[in-house]
């Protein structure tokens, strides 16, 4: 992939990955809301932060290529 230039297939792949990351983020939030174990909470928080970094990176890739980010950033 060339920075600043994406093929339609690359754009679609990034958007698909964004949808997967958003779904994962929703699941982690749900698990965090029902978990009472501090160790589990800690792992889930780390996963949430890592997922947010993924979402930010993917949105940046789209922005760098001149597309509007399609997913929300939390």
C-alpha positions in Angstrom: 0.0 0.0 0.0 1.3 3.4 -0.9 0.9 6.1 1.8 -1.5 8.8 0.7 -3.0 6.5 -2.0 -5.4 3.6 -1.5 -7.0 1.3 -4.0 -10.7 0.7 -3.5 -9.9 -2.8 -2.2 -7.5 -1.4 0.4 -10.1 1.2 1.4 -12.8 -1.5 1.8 -10.4 -3.7 3.8 -9.6 -0.9 6.2 -13.3 -0.1 6.6 -14.0 -3.8 7.3 -11.3 -3.9 9.9 -12.7 -0.7 11.5 -16.1 -2.4 11.8 -14.5 -5.4 13.4 -12.5 -3.2 15.9 -15.7 -1.3 16.7 -17.6 -4.5 17.4 -14.7 -5.7 19.6 -14.7 -2.4 21.5 -18.5 -2.8 22.2 -17.9 -6.3 23.5 -15.1 -5.3 25.8 -17.2 -2.5 27.2 -20.0 -5.0 27.9 -17.6 -7.4 29.6 -16.2 -4.5 31.6 -19.7 -3.6 32.8 -20.4 -7.1 34.1 -17.0 -8.1 35.5 -16.2 -7.5 39.2 -12.8 -9.1 39.2 -10.0 -6.4 39.3 -7.6 -8.6 37.4 -10.1 -9.1 34.6 -11.0 -5.4 34.6 -7.3 -4.6 34.2 -7.0 -7.0 31.2 -10.1 -5.6 29.6 -9.0 -2.0 30.1 -5.7 -2.9 28.3 -7.7 -4.5 25.5 -9.9 -1.4 25.2 -6.9 0.9 25.0 -5.2 -1.3 22.4 -8.4 -1.5 20.3 -8.7 2.3 20.4 -5.1 2.6 19.1 -6.1 0.3 16.2 -9.2 2.3 15.4 -7.1 5.6 15.5 -4.5 4.1 13.2 -7.0 2.8 10.7 -8.9 6.1 10.7 -5.5 7.9 10.2 -4.8 5.7 7.2 -8.1 6.7 5.6 -7.6 10.4 6.4 -4.1 10.3 4.9 -5.6 8.9 1.7 -8.2 11.6 1.6 -11.2 9.7 2.9 -13.3 10.6 5.8 -13.1 8.3 8.8 -16.2 6.1 8.7 -16.2 4.9 12.3 -16.4 6.8 15.6 -13.5 7.2 17.9 -14.3 6.8 21.6 
